[in-house]
Amino acid sequence: MLSFIYRMMRDFEKEHGMRPNVLHLNNEHFDRLREDFLDPDNIESIISRLEMEIVIEKNTLHPHLSWIESSYRKAASF
């Protein structure tokens, strides 16, 4: 799952000229992503590694990325 997300990030940046800062997943996708980390319960570590916020939406059929100006990480850095 992690390699799939990295490919999506690369494609997003190529298309939009900026890195995405939000990853949208459903619970099943999120569980699969967590399996790619040594400590799947350390959500903060996963978020830090991806450098994106994670939004879990039960109706999301496929993982997708977006960029929003007022992400939590940006707001926290002020």
mmCIF file of the N, C-alpha and C atoms, coordinates in Angstrom:
data_MODEL
# 
_entry.id   MODEL 
# 
loop_
_atom_site.group_PDB 
_atom_site.id 
_atom_site.type_symbol 
_atom_site.label_atom_id 
_atom_site.label_alt_id 
_atom_site.label_comp_id 
_atom_site.label_asym_id 
_atom_site.label_entity_id 
_atom_site.label_seq_id 
_atom_site.pdbx_PDB_ins_code 
_atom_site.Cartn_x 
_atom_site.Cartn_y 
_atom_site.Cartn_z 
_atom_site.occupancy 
_atom_site.B_iso_or_equiv 
_atom_site.pdbx_formal_charge 
_atom_site.auth_seq_id 
_atom_site.auth_comp_id 
_atom_site.auth_asym_id 
_atom_site.auth_atom_id 
_atom_site.pdbx_PDB_model_num 
ATOM 1   N N  . MET A 1 1  ? 0.826   -1.196 0.000   1.00 0.00 ? 1  MET A N  1 
ATOM 2   C CA . MET A 1 1  ? 0.000   0.000  0.000   1.00 0.00 ? 1  MET A CA 1 
ATOM 3   C C  . MET A 1 1  ? 0.867   1.256  0.000   1.00 0.00 ? 1  MET A C  1 
ATOM 4   N N  . LEU A 1 2  ? 1.955   1.220  0.746   1.00 0.00 ? 2  LEU A N  1 
ATOM 5   C CA . LEU A 1 2  ? 2.820   2.394  0.838   1.00 0.00 ? 2  LEU A CA 1 
ATOM 6   C C  . LEU A 1 2  ? 3.412   2.759  -0.520  1.00 0.00 ? 2  LEU A C  1 
ATOM 7   N N  . SER A 1 3  ? 3.856   1.777  -1.282  1.00 0.00 ? 3  SER A N  1 
ATOM 8   C CA . SER A 1 3  ? 4.416   2.070  -2.610  1.00 0.00 ? 3  SER A CA 1 
ATOM 9   C C  . SER A 1 3  ? 3.342   2.639  -3.540  1.00 0.00 ? 3  SER A C  1 
ATOM 10  N N  . PHE A 1 4  ? 2.117   2.156  -3.415  1.00 0.00 ? 4  PHE A N  1 
ATOM 11  C CA . PHE A 1 4  ? 1.005   2.681  -4.206  1.00 0.00 ? 4  PHE A CA 1 
ATOM 12  C C  . PHE A 1 4  ? 0.768   4.164  -3.878  1.00 0.00 ? 4  PHE A C  1 
ATOM 13  N N  . ILE A 1 5  ? 0.803   4.492  -2.604  1.00 0.00 ? 5  ILE A N  1 
ATOM 14  C CA . ILE A 1 5  ? 0.593   5.879  -2.178  1.00 0.00 ? 5  ILE A CA 1 
ATOM 15  C C  . ILE A 1 5  ? 1.734   6.763  -2.670  1.00 0.00 ? 5  ILE A C  1 
ATOM 16  N N  . TYR A 1 6  ? 2.966   6.269  -2.600  1.00 0.00 ? 6  TYR A N  1 
ATOM 17  C CA . TYR A 1 6  ? 4.095   7.057  -3.105  1.00 0.00 ? 6  TYR A CA 1 
ATOM 18  C C  . TYR A 1 6  ? 3.962   7.320  -4.608  1.00 0.00 ? 6  TYR A C  1 
ATOM 19  N N  . ARG A 1 7  ? 3.493   6.345  -5.357  1.00 0.00 ? 7  ARG A N  1 
ATOM 20  C CA . ARG A 1 7  ? 3.259   6.563  -6.802  1.00 0.00 ? 7  ARG A CA 1 
ATOM 21  C C  . ARG A 1 7  ? 2.173   7.608  -7.018  1.00 0.00 ? 7  ARG A C  1 
ATOM 22  N N  . MET A 1 8  ? 1.115   7.526  -6.216  1.00 0.00 ? 8  MET A N  1 
ATOM 23  C CA . MET A 1 8  ? 0.052   8.534  -6.326  1.00 0.00 ? 8  MET A CA 1 
ATOM 24  C C  . MET A 1 8  ? 0.592   9.919  -5.995  1.00 0.00 ? 8  MET A C  1 
ATOM 25  N N  . MET A 1 9  ? 1.448   10.014 -4.984  1.00 0.00 ? 9  MET A N  1 
ATOM 26  C CA . MET A 1 9  ? 2.034   11.297 -4.594  1.00 0.00 ? 9  MET A CA 1 
ATOM 27  C C  . MET A 1 9  ? 2.872   11.866 -5.739  1.00 0.00 ? 9  MET A C  1 
ATOM 28  N N  . ARG A 1 10 ? 3.704   11.017 -6.350  1.00 0.00 ? 10 ARG A N  1 
ATOM 29  C CA . ARG A 1 10 ? 4.534   11.450 -7.467  1.00 0.00 ? 10 ARG A CA 1 
ATOM 30  C C  . ARG A 1 10 ? 3.679   11.955 -8.626  1.00 0.00 ? 10 ARG A C  1 
ATOM 31  N N  . ASP A 1 11 ? 2.643   11.209 -8.951  1.00 0.00 ? 11 ASP A N  1 
ATOM 32  C CA . ASP A 1 11 ? 1.757   11.606 -10.045 1.00 0.00 ? 11 ASP A CA 1 
ATOM 33  C C  . ASP A 1 11 ? 1.015   12.899 -9.723  1.00 0.00 ? 11 ASP A C  1 
ATOM 34  N N  . PHE A 1 12 ? 0.580   13.047 -8.493  1.00 0.00 ? 12 PHE A N  1 
ATOM 35  C CA . PHE A 1 12 ? -0.121  14.264 -8.065  1.00 0.00 ? 12 PHE A CA 1 
ATOM 36  C C  . PHE A 1 12 ? 0.807   15.465 -8.209  1.00 0.00 ? 12 PHE A C  1 
ATOM 37  N N  . GLU A 1 13 ? 2.032   15.325 -7.726  1.00 0.00 ? 13 GLU A N  1 
ATOM 38  C CA . GLU A 1 13 ? 2.984   16.437 -7.790  1.00 0.00 ? 13 GLU A CA 1 
ATOM 39  C C  . GLU A 1 13 ? 3.315   16.791 -9.236  1.00 0.00 ? 13 GLU A C  1 
ATOM 40  N N  . LYS A 1 14 ? 3.461   15.799 -10.066 1.00 0.00 ? 14 LYS A N  1 
ATOM 41  C CA . LYS A 1 14 ? 3.749   16.024 -11.486 1.00 0.00 ? 14 LYS A CA 1 
ATOM 42  C C  . LYS A 1 14 ? 2.598   16.767 -12.166 1.00 0.00 ? 14 LYS A C  1 
ATOM 43  N N  . GLU A 1 15 ? 1.386   16.380 -11.844 1.00 0.00 ? 15 GLU A N  1 
ATOM 44  C CA . GLU A 1 15 ? 0.199   16.982 -12.468 1.00 0.00 ? 15 GLU A CA 1 
ATOM 45  C C  . GLU A 1 15 ? -0.112  18.371 -11.926 1.00 0.00 ? 15 GLU A C  1 
ATOM 46  N N  . HIS A 1 16 ? 0.045   18.576 -10.625 1.00 0.00 ? 16 HIS A N  1 
ATOM 47  C CA . HIS A 1 16 ? -0.391  19.818 -9.990  1.00 0.00 ? 16 HIS A CA 1 
ATOM 48  C C  . HIS A 1 16 ? 0.747   20.772 -9.621  1.00 0.00 ? 16 HIS A C  1 
ATOM 49  N N  . GLY A 1 17 ? 1.989   20.304 -9.691  1.00 0.00 ? 17 GLY A N  1 
ATOM 50  C CA . GLY A 1 17 ? 3.121   21.154 -9.362  1.00 0.00 ? 17 GLY A CA 1 
ATOM 51  C C  . GLY A 1 17 ? 3.311   21.380 -7.876  1.00 0.00 ? 17 GLY A C  1 
ATOM 52  N N  . MET A 1 18 ? 2.683   20.580 -7.050  1.00 0.00 ? 18 MET A N  1 
ATOM 53  C CA . MET A 1 18 ? 2.835   20.669 -5.595  1.00 0.00 ? 18 MET A CA 1 
ATOM 54  C C  . MET A 1 18 ? 2.563   19.303 -4.988  1.00 0.00 ? 18 MET A C  1 
ATOM 55  N N  . ARG A 1 19 ? 3.129   19.108 -3.796  1.00 0.00 ? 19 ARG A N  1 
ATOM 56  C CA . ARG A 1 19 ? 2.900   17.847 -3.101  1.00 0.00 ? 19 ARG A CA 1 
ATOM 57  C C  . ARG A 1 19 ? 1.522   17.860 -2.451  1.00 0.00 ? 19 ARG A C  1 
ATOM 58  N N  . PRO A 1 20 ? 0.852   16.728 -2.453  1.00 0.00 ? 20 PRO A N  1 
ATOM 59  C CA . PRO A 1 20 ? -0.425  16.652 -1.737  1.00 0.00 ? 20 PRO A CA 1 
ATOM 60  C C  . PRO A 1 20 ? -0.178  16.714 -0.237  1.00 0.00 ? 20 PRO A C  1 
ATOM 61  N N  . ASN A 1 21 ? -1.180  17.165 0.512   1.00 0.00 ? 21 ASN A N  1 
ATOM 62  C CA . ASN A 1 21 ? -1.018  17.189 1.967   1.00 0.00 ? 21 ASN A CA 1 
ATOM 63  C C  . ASN A 1 21 ? -2.142  16.461 2.697   1.00 0.00 ? 21 ASN A C  1 
ATOM 64  N N  . VAL A 1 22 ? -3.032  15.815 1.940   1.00 0.00 ? 22 VAL A N  1 
ATOM 65  C CA . VAL A 1 22 ? -4.120  15.041 2.543   1.00 0.00 ? 22 VAL A CA 1 
ATOM 66  C C  . VAL A 1 22 ? -4.280  13.724 1.787   1.00 0.00 ? 22 VAL A C  1 
ATOM 67  N N  . LEU A 1 23 ? -4.343  12.640 2.533   1.00 0.00 ? 23 LEU A N  1 
ATOM 68  C CA . LEU A 1 23 ? -4.594  11.315 1.984   1.00 0.00 ? 23 LEU A CA 1 
ATOM 69  C C  . LEU A 1 23 ? -5.965  10.861 2.460   1.00 0.00 ? 23 LEU A C  1 
ATOM 70  N N  . HIS A 1 24 ? -6.834  10.535 1.523   1.00 0.00 ? 24 HIS A N  1 
ATOM 71  C CA . HIS A 1 24 ? -8.193  10.080 1.829   1.00 0.00 ? 24 HIS A CA 1 
ATOM 72  C C  . HIS A 1 24 ? -8.238  8.568  1.655   1.00 0.00 ? 24 HIS A C  1 
ATOM 73  N N  . LEU A 1 25 ? -8.676  7.874  2.703   1.00 0.00 ? 25 LEU A N  1 
ATOM 74  C CA . LEU A 1 25 ? -8.745  6.416  2.712   1.00 0.00 ? 25 LEU A CA 1 
ATOM 75  C C  . LEU A 1 25 ? -10.015 5.950  3.401   1.00 0.00 ? 25 LEU A C  1 
ATOM 76  N N  . ASN A 1 26 ? -10.386 4.703  3.135   1.00 0.00 ? 26 ASN A N  1 
ATOM 77  C CA . ASN A 1 26 ? -11.416 4.102  3.972   1.00 0.00 ? 26 ASN A CA 1 
ATOM 78  C C  . ASN A 1 26 ? -10.716 3.267  5.043   1.00 0.00 ? 26 ASN A C  1 
ATOM 79  N N  . ASN A 1 27 ? -11.442 2.689  5.943   1.00 0.00 ? 27 ASN A N  1 
ATOM 80  C CA . ASN A 1 27 ? -10.844 1.930  7.054   1.00 0.00 ? 27 ASN A CA 1 
ATOM 81  C C  . ASN A 1 27 ? -10.014 0.737  6.577   1.00 0.00 ? 27 ASN A C  1 
ATOM 82  N N  . GLU A 1 28 ? -10.493 0.045  5.574   1.00 0.00 ? 28 GLU A N  1 
ATOM 83  C CA . GLU A 1 28 ? -9.756  -1.114 5.061   1.00 0.00 ? 28 GLU A CA 1 
ATOM 84  C C  . GLU A 1 28 ? -8.413  -0.694 4.468   1.00 0.00 ? 28 GLU A C  1 
ATOM 85  N N  . HIS A 1 29 ? -8.414  0.382  3.677   1.00 0.00 ? 29 HIS A N  1 
ATOM 86  C CA . HIS A 1 29 ? -7.155  0.880  3.111   1.00 0.00 ? 29 HIS A CA 1 
ATOM 87  C C  . HIS A 1 29 ? -6.197  1.310  4.219   1.00 0.00 ? 29 HIS A C  1 
ATOM 88  N N  . PHE A 1 30 ? -6.739  1.977  5.217   1.00 0.00 ? 30 PHE A N  1 
ATOM 89  C CA . PHE A 1 30 ? -5.901  2.441  6.319   1.00 0.00 ? 30 PHE A CA 1 
ATOM 90  C C  . PHE A 1 30 ? -5.267  1.266  7.061   1.00 0.00 ? 30 PHE A C  1 
ATOM 91  N N  . ASP A 1 31 ? -6.024  0.213  7.282   1.00 0.00 ? 31 ASP A N  1 
ATOM 92  C CA . ASP A 1 31 ? -5.477  -0.978 7.935   1.00 0.00 ? 31 ASP A CA 1 
ATOM 93  C C  . ASP A 1 31 ? -4.358  -1.596 7.103   1.00 0.00 ? 31 ASP A C  1 
ATOM 94  N N  . ARG A 1 32 ? -4.533  -1.617 5.795   1.00 0.00 ? 32 ARG A N  1 
ATOM 95  C CA . ARG A 1 32 ? -3.483  -2.158 4.915   1.00 0.00 ? 32 ARG A CA 1 
ATOM 96  C C  . ARG A 1 32 ? -2.253  -1.271 4.927   1.00 0.00 ? 32 ARG A C  1 
ATOM 97  N N  . LEU A 1 33 ? -2.440  0.037  4.971   1.00 0.00 ? 33 LEU A N  1 
ATOM 98  C CA . LEU A 1 33 ? -1.309  0.958  5.050   1.00 0.00 ? 33 LEU A CA 1 
ATOM 99  C C  . LEU A 1 33 ? -0.536  0.733  6.346   1.00 0.00 ? 33 LEU A C  1 
ATOM 100 N N  . ARG A 1 34 ? -1.232  0.586  7.440   1.00 0.00 ? 34 ARG A N  1 
ATOM 101 C CA . ARG A 1 34 ? -0.585  0.386  8.741   1.00 0.00 ? 34 ARG A CA 1 
ATOM 102 C C  . ARG A 1 34 ? 0.301   -0.846 8.753   1.00 0.00 ? 34 ARG A C  1 
ATOM 103 N N  . GLU A 1 35 ? -0.045  -1.871 7.963   1.00 0.00 ? 35 GLU A N  1 
ATOM 104 C CA . GLU A 1 35 ? 0.752   -3.096 7.890   1.00 0.00 ? 35 GLU A CA 1 
ATOM 105 C C  . GLU A 1 35 ? 2.152   -2.846 7.332   1.00 0.00 ? 35 GLU A C  1 
ATOM 106 N N  . ASP A 1 36 ? 2.355   -1.740 6.627   1.00 0.00 ? 36 ASP A N  1 
ATOM 107 C CA . ASP A 1 36 ? 3.651   -1.420 6.025   1.00 0.00 ? 36 ASP A CA 1 
ATOM 108 C C  . ASP A 1 36 ? 4.625   -0.764 7.005   1.00 0.00 ? 36 ASP A C  1 
ATOM 109 N N  . PHE A 1 37 ? 4.211   -0.588 8.242   1.00 0.00 ? 37 PHE A N  1 
ATOM 110 C CA . PHE A 1 37 ? 5.038   0.085  9.242   1.00 0.00 ? 37 PHE A CA 1 
ATOM 111 C C  . PHE A 1 37 ? 5.384   -0.871 10.381  1.00 0.00 ? 37 PHE A C  1 
ATOM 112 N N  . LEU A 1 38 ? 6.569   -0.666 10.959  1.00 0.00 ? 38 LEU A N  1 
ATOM 113 C CA . LEU A 1 38 ? 7.014   -1.521 12.065  1.00 0.00 ? 38 LEU A CA 1 
ATOM 114 C C  . LEU A 1 38 ? 6.072   -1.454 13.250  1.00 0.00 ? 38 LEU A C  1 
ATOM 115 N N  . ASP A 1 39 ? 5.598   -0.251 13.560  1.00 0.00 ? 39 ASP A N  1 
ATOM 116 C CA . ASP A 1 39 ? 4.660   -0.066 14.666  1.00 0.00 ? 39 ASP A CA 1 
ATOM 117 C C  . ASP A 1 39 ? 3.341   0.457  14.108  1.00 0.00 ? 39 ASP A C  1 
ATOM 118 N N  . PRO A 1 40 ? 2.453   -0.427 13.695  1.00 0.00 ? 40 PRO A N  1 
ATOM 119 C CA . PRO A 1 40 ? 1.209   0.007  13.058  1.00 0.00 ? 40 PRO A CA 1 
ATOM 120 C C  . PRO A 1 40 ? 0.280   0.806  13.962  1.00 0.00 ? 40 PRO A C  1 
ATOM 121 N N  . ASP A 1 41 ? 0.547   0.792  15.253  1.00 0.00 ? 41 ASP A N  1 
ATOM 122 C CA . ASP A 1 41 ? -0.289  1.558  16.183  1.00 0.00 ? 41 ASP A CA 1 
ATOM 123 C C  . ASP A 1 41 ? 0.207   2.987  16.374  1.00 0.00 ? 41 ASP A C  1 
ATOM 124 N N  . ASN A 1 42 ? 1.390   3.305  15.850  1.00 0.00 ? 42 ASN A N  1 
ATOM 125 C CA . ASN A 1 42 ? 1.942   4.647  15.977  1.00 0.00 ? 42 ASN A CA 1 
ATOM 126 C C  . ASN A 1 42 ? 1.476   5.495  14.791  1.00 0.00 ? 42 ASN A C  1 
ATOM 127 N N  . ILE A 1 43 ? 0.270   5.996  14.903  1.00 0.00 ? 43 ILE A N  1 
ATOM 128 C CA . ILE A 1 43 ? -0.351  6.751  13.807  1.00 0.00 ? 43 ILE A CA 1 
ATOM 129 C C  . ILE A 1 43 ? 0.434   8.023  13.512  1.00 0.00 ? 43 ILE A C  1 
ATOM 130 N N  . GLU A 1 44 ? 0.947   8.666  14.537  1.00 0.00 ? 44 GLU A N  1 
ATOM 131 C CA . GLU A 1 44 ? 1.722   9.895  14.334  1.00 0.00 ? 44 GLU A CA 1 
ATOM 132 C C  . GLU A 1 44 ? 2.962   9.626  13.485  1.00 0.00 ? 44 GLU A C  1 
ATOM 133 N N  . SER A 1 45 ? 3.585   8.500  13.676  1.00 0.00 ? 45 SER A N  1 
ATOM 134 C CA . SER A 1 45 ? 4.751   8.120  12.882  1.00 0.00 ? 45 SER A CA 1 
ATOM 135 C C  . SER A 1 45 ? 4.371   7.925  11.410  1.00 0.00 ? 45 SER A C  1 
ATOM 136 N N  . ILE A 1 46 ? 3.231   7.326  11.177  1.00 0.00 ? 46 ILE A N  1 
ATOM 137 C CA . ILE A 1 46 ? 2.748   7.117  9.802   1.00 0.00 ? 46 ILE A CA 1 
ATOM 138 C C  . ILE A 1 46 ? 2.483   8.458  9.141   1.00 0.00 ? 46 ILE A C  1 
ATOM 139 N N  . ILE A 1 47 ? 1.812   9.337  9.848   1.00 0.00 ? 47 ILE A N  1 
ATOM 140 C CA . ILE A 1 47 ? 1.511   10.667 9.314   1.00 0.00 ? 47 ILE A CA 1 
ATOM 141 C C  . ILE A 1 47 ? 2.804   11.427 9.027   1.00 0.00 ? 47 ILE A C  1 
ATOM 142 N N  . SER A 1 48 ? 3.756   11.347 9.935   1.00 0.00 ? 48 SER A N  1 
ATOM 143 C CA . SER A 1 48 ? 5.035   12.040 9.748   1.00 0.00 ? 48 SER A CA 1 
ATOM 144 C C  . SER A 1 48 ? 5.798   11.485 8.550   1.00 0.00 ? 48 SER A C  1 
ATOM 145 N N  . ARG A 1 49 ? 5.777   10.190 8.384   1.00 0.00 ? 49 ARG A N  1 
ATOM 146 C CA . ARG A 1 49 ? 6.476   9.558  7.247   1.00 0.00 ? 49 ARG A CA 1 
ATOM 147 C C  . ARG A 1 49 ? 5.862   9.992  5.925   1.00 0.00 ? 49 ARG A C  1 
ATOM 148 N N  . LEU A 1 50 ? 4.555   10.057 5.872   1.00 0.00 ? 50 LEU A N  1 
ATOM 149 C CA . LEU A 1 50 ? 3.868   10.461 4.647   1.00 0.00 ? 50 LEU A CA 1 
ATOM 150 C C  . LEU A 1 50 ? 3.902   11.969 4.426   1.00 0.00 ? 50 LEU A C  1 
ATOM 151 N N  . GLU A 1 51 ? 4.088   12.711 5.503   1.00 0.00 ? 51 GLU A N  1 
ATOM 152 C CA . GLU A 1 51 ? 4.040   14.175 5.462   1.00 0.00 ? 51 GLU A CA 1 
ATOM 153 C C  . GLU A 1 51 ? 2.687   14.668 4.931   1.00 0.00 ? 51 GLU A C  1 
ATOM 154 N N  . MET A 1 52 ? 1.633   13.960 5.356   1.00 0.00 ? 52 MET A N  1 
ATOM 155 C CA . MET A 1 52 ? 0.270   14.301 4.955   1.00 0.00 ? 52 MET A CA 1 
ATOM 156 C C  . MET A 1 52 ? -0.680  13.989 6.100   1.00 0.00 ? 52 MET A C  1 
ATOM 157 N N  . GLU A 1 53 ? -1.771  14.696 6.118   1.00 0.00 ? 53 GLU A N  1 
ATOM 158 C CA . GLU A 1 53 ? -2.864  14.341 7.017   1.00 0.00 ? 53 GLU A CA 1 
ATOM 159 C C  . GLU A 1 53 ? -3.565  13.132 6.414   1.00 0.00 ? 53 GLU A C  1 
ATOM 160 N N  . ILE A 1 54 ? -4.177  12.338 7.258   1.00 0.00 ? 54 ILE A N  1 
ATOM 161 C CA . ILE A 1 54 ? -4.944  11.183 6.795   1.00 0.00 ? 54 ILE A CA 1 
ATOM 162 C C  . ILE A 1 54 ? -6.395  11.398 7.190   1.00 0.00 ? 54 ILE A C  1 
ATOM 163 N N  . VAL A 1 55 ? -7.254  11.313 6.204   1.00 0.00 ? 55 VAL A N  1 
ATOM 164 C CA . VAL A 1 55 ? -8.689  11.446 6.433   1.00 0.00 ? 55 VAL A CA 1 
ATOM 165 C C  . VAL A 1 55 ? -9.317  10.096 6.114   1.00 0.00 ? 55 VAL A C  1 
ATOM 166 N N  . ILE A 1 56 ? -9.984  9.509  7.096   1.00 0.00 ? 56 ILE A N  1 
ATOM 167 C CA . ILE A 1 56 ? -10.641 8.215  6.895   1.00 0.00 ? 56 ILE A CA 1 
ATOM 168 C C  . ILE A 1 56 ? -12.120 8.471  6.659   1.00 0.00 ? 56 ILE A C  1 
ATOM 169 N N  . GLU A 1 57 ? -12.559 8.058  5.482   1.00 0.00 ? 57 GLU A N  1 
ATOM 170 C CA . GLU A 1 57 ? -13.952 8.256  5.061   1.00 0.00 ? 57 GLU A CA 1 
ATOM 171 C C  . GLU A 1 57 ? -14.521 6.900  4.656   1.00 0.00 ? 57 GLU A C  1 
ATOM 172 N N  . LYS A 1 58 ? -15.588 6.501  5.285   1.00 0.00 ? 58 LYS A N  1 
ATOM 173 C CA . LYS A 1 58 ? -16.115 5.161  5.019   1.00 0.00 ? 58 LYS A CA 1 
ATOM 174 C C  . LYS A 1 58 ? -16.624 4.994  3.587   1.00 0.00 ? 58 LYS A C  1 
ATOM 175 N N  . ASN A 1 59 ? -16.981 6.058  2.912   1.00 0.00 ? 59 ASN A N  1 
ATOM 176 C CA . ASN A 1 59 ? -17.515 5.960  1.552   1.00 0.00 ? 59 ASN A CA 1 
ATOM 177 C C  . ASN A 1 59 ? -16.455 6.087  0.465   1.00 0.00 ? 59 ASN A C  1 
ATOM 178 N N  . THR A 1 60 ? -15.189 6.199  0.843   1.00 0.00 ? 60 THR A N  1 
ATOM 179 C CA . THR A 1 60 ? -14.117 6.306  -0.141  1.00 0.00 ? 60 THR A CA 1 
ATOM 180 C C  . THR A 1 60 ? -13.853 4.939  -0.761  1.00 0.00 ? 60 THR A C  1 
ATOM 181 N N  . LEU A 1 61 ? -14.064 4.838  -2.069  1.00 0.00 ? 61 LEU A N  1 
ATOM 182 C CA . LEU A 1 61 ? -13.849 3.560  -2.751  1.00 0.00 ? 61 LEU A CA 1 
ATOM 183 C C  . LEU A 1 61 ? -12.383 3.295  -3.019  1.00 0.00 ? 61 LEU A C  1 
ATOM 184 N N  . HIS A 1 62 ? -11.636 4.339  -3.392  1.00 0.00 ? 62 HIS A N  1 
ATOM 185 C CA . HIS A 1 62 ? -10.227 4.217  -3.728  1.00 0.00 ? 62 HIS A CA 1 
ATOM 186 C C  . HIS A 1 62 ? -9.450  5.306  -2.994  1.00 0.00 ? 62 HIS A C  1 
ATOM 187 N N  . PRO A 1 63 ? -8.241  5.007  -2.557  1.00 0.00 ? 63 PRO A N  1 
ATOM 188 C CA . PRO A 1 63 ? -7.427  6.066  -1.944  1.00 0.00 ? 63 PRO A CA 1 
ATOM 189 C C  . PRO A 1 63 ? -7.227  7.204  -2.940  1.00 0.00 ? 63 PRO A C  1 
ATOM 190 N N  . HIS A 1 64 ? -7.258  8.420  -2.454  1.00 0.00 ? 64 HIS A N  1 
ATOM 191 C CA . HIS A 1 64 ? -6.951  9.557  -3.311  1.00 0.00 ? 64 HIS A CA 1 
ATOM 192 C C  . HIS A 1 64 ? -6.314  10.662 -2.480  1.00 0.00 ? 64 HIS A C  1 
ATOM 193 N N  . LEU A 1 65 ? -5.708  11.589 -3.177  1.00 0.00 ? 65 LEU A N  1 
ATOM 194 C CA . LEU A 1 65 ? -4.944  12.659 -2.549  1.00 0.00 ? 65 LEU A CA 1 
ATOM 195 C C  . LEU A 1 65 ? -5.566  14.004 -2.859  1.00 0.00 ? 65 LEU A C  1 
ATOM 196 N N  . SER A 1 66 ? -5.280  14.959 -1.997  1.00 0.00 ? 66 SER A N  1 
ATOM 197 C CA . SER A 1 66 ? -5.718  16.327 -2.258  1.00 0.00 ? 66 SER A CA 1 
ATOM 198 C C  . SER A 1 66 ? -4.739  17.281 -1.578  1.00 0.00 ? 66 SER A C  1 
ATOM 199 N N  . TRP A 1 67 ? -4.922  18.541 -1.857  1.00 0.00 ? 67 TRP A N  1 
ATOM 200 C CA . TRP A 1 67 ? -4.143  19.579 -1.200  1.00 0.00 ? 67 TRP A CA 1 
ATOM 201 C C  . TRP A 1 67 ? -5.132  20.596 -0.670  1.00 0.00 ? 67 TRP A C  1 
ATOM 202 N N  . ILE A 1 68 ? -5.040  20.884 0.613   1.00 0.00 ? 68 ILE A N  1 
ATOM 203 C CA . ILE A 1 68 ? -5.867  21.935 1.185   1.00 0.00 ? 68 ILE A CA 1 
ATOM 204 C C  . ILE A 1 68 ? -4.951  22.905 1.915   1.00 0.00 ? 68 ILE A C  1 
ATOM 205 N N  . GLU A 1 69 ? -5.254  24.172 1.790   1.00 0.00 ? 69 GLU A N  1 
ATOM 206 C CA . GLU A 1 69 ? -4.389  25.192 2.358   1.00 0.00 ? 69 GLU A CA 1 
ATOM 207 C C  . GLU A 1 69 ? -4.384  25.174 3.874   1.00 0.00 ? 69 GLU A C  1 
ATOM 208 N N  . SER A 1 70 ? -5.485  24.841 4.486   1.00 0.00 ? 70 SER A N  1 
ATOM 209 C CA . SER A 1 70 ? -5.575  24.930 5.940   1.00 0.00 ? 70 SER A CA 1 
ATOM 210 C C  . SER A 1 70 ? -5.443  23.562 6.608   1.00 0.00 ? 70 SER A C  1 
ATOM 211 N N  . SER A 1 71 ? -4.452  22.793 6.193   1.00 0.00 ? 71 SER A N  1 
ATOM 212 C CA . SER A 1 71 ? -4.267  21.494 6.828   1.00 0.00 ? 71 SER A CA 1 
ATOM 213 C C  . SER A 1 71 ? -3.811  21.683 8.274   1.00 0.00 ? 71 SER A C  1 
ATOM 214 N N  . TYR A 1 72 ? -4.047  20.684 9.071   1.00 0.00 ? 72 TYR A N  1 
ATOM 215 C CA . TYR A 1 72 ? -3.680  20.705 10.492  1.00 0.00 ? 72 TYR A CA 1 
ATOM 216 C C  . TYR A 1 72 ? -2.185  20.985 10.663  1.00 0.00 ? 72 TYR A C  1 
ATOM 217 N N  . ARG A 1 73 ? -1.350  20.329 9.866   1.00 0.00 ? 73 ARG A N  1 
ATOM 218 C CA . ARG A 1 73 ? 0.097   20.495 9.994   1.00 0.00 ? 73 ARG A CA 1 
ATOM 219 C C  . ARG A 1 73 ? 0.515   21.928 9.714   1.00 0.00 ? 73 ARG A C  1 
ATOM 220 N N  . LYS A 1 74 ? -0.071  22.540 8.709   1.00 0.00 ? 74 LYS A N  1 
ATOM 221 C CA . LYS A 1 74 ? 0.291   23.920 8.399   1.00 0.00 ? 74 LYS A CA 1 
ATOM 222 C C  . LYS A 1 74 ? -0.164  24.840 9.539   1.00 0.00 ? 74 LYS A C  1 
ATOM 223 N N  . ALA A 1 75 ? -1.365  24.627 10.019  1.00 0.00 ? 75 ALA A N  1 
ATOM 224 C CA . ALA A 1 75 ? -1.887  25.460 11.099  1.00 0.00 ? 75 ALA A CA 1 
ATOM 225 C C  . ALA A 1 75 ? -1.048  25.291 12.366  1.00 0.00 ? 75 ALA A C  1 
ATOM 226 N N  . ALA A 1 76 ? -0.556  24.092 12.616  1.00 0.00 ? 76 ALA A N  1 
ATOM 227 C CA . ALA A 1 76 ? 0.225   23.829 13.820  1.00 0.00 ? 76 ALA A CA 1 
ATOM 228 C C  . ALA A 1 76 ? 1.611   24.461 13.757  1.00 0.00 ? 76 ALA A C  1 
ATOM 229 N N  . SER A 1 77 ? 2.085   24.796 12.561  1.00 0.00 ? 77 SER A N  1 
ATOM 230 C CA . SER A 1 77 ? 3.432   25.343 12.441  1.00 0.00 ? 77 SER A CA 1 
ATOM 231 C C  . SER A 1 77 ? 3.502   26.844 12.679  1.00 0.00 ? 77 SER A C  1 
ATOM 232 N N  . PHE A 1 78 ? 2.360   27.506 12.827  1.00 0.00 ? 78 PHE A N  1 
ATOM 233 C CA . PHE A 1 78 ? 2.368   28.964 13.064  1.00 0.00 ? 78 PHE A CA 1 
ATOM 234 C C  . PHE A 1 78 ? 2.558   29.293 14.514  1.00 0.00 ? 78 PHE A C  1 
# 
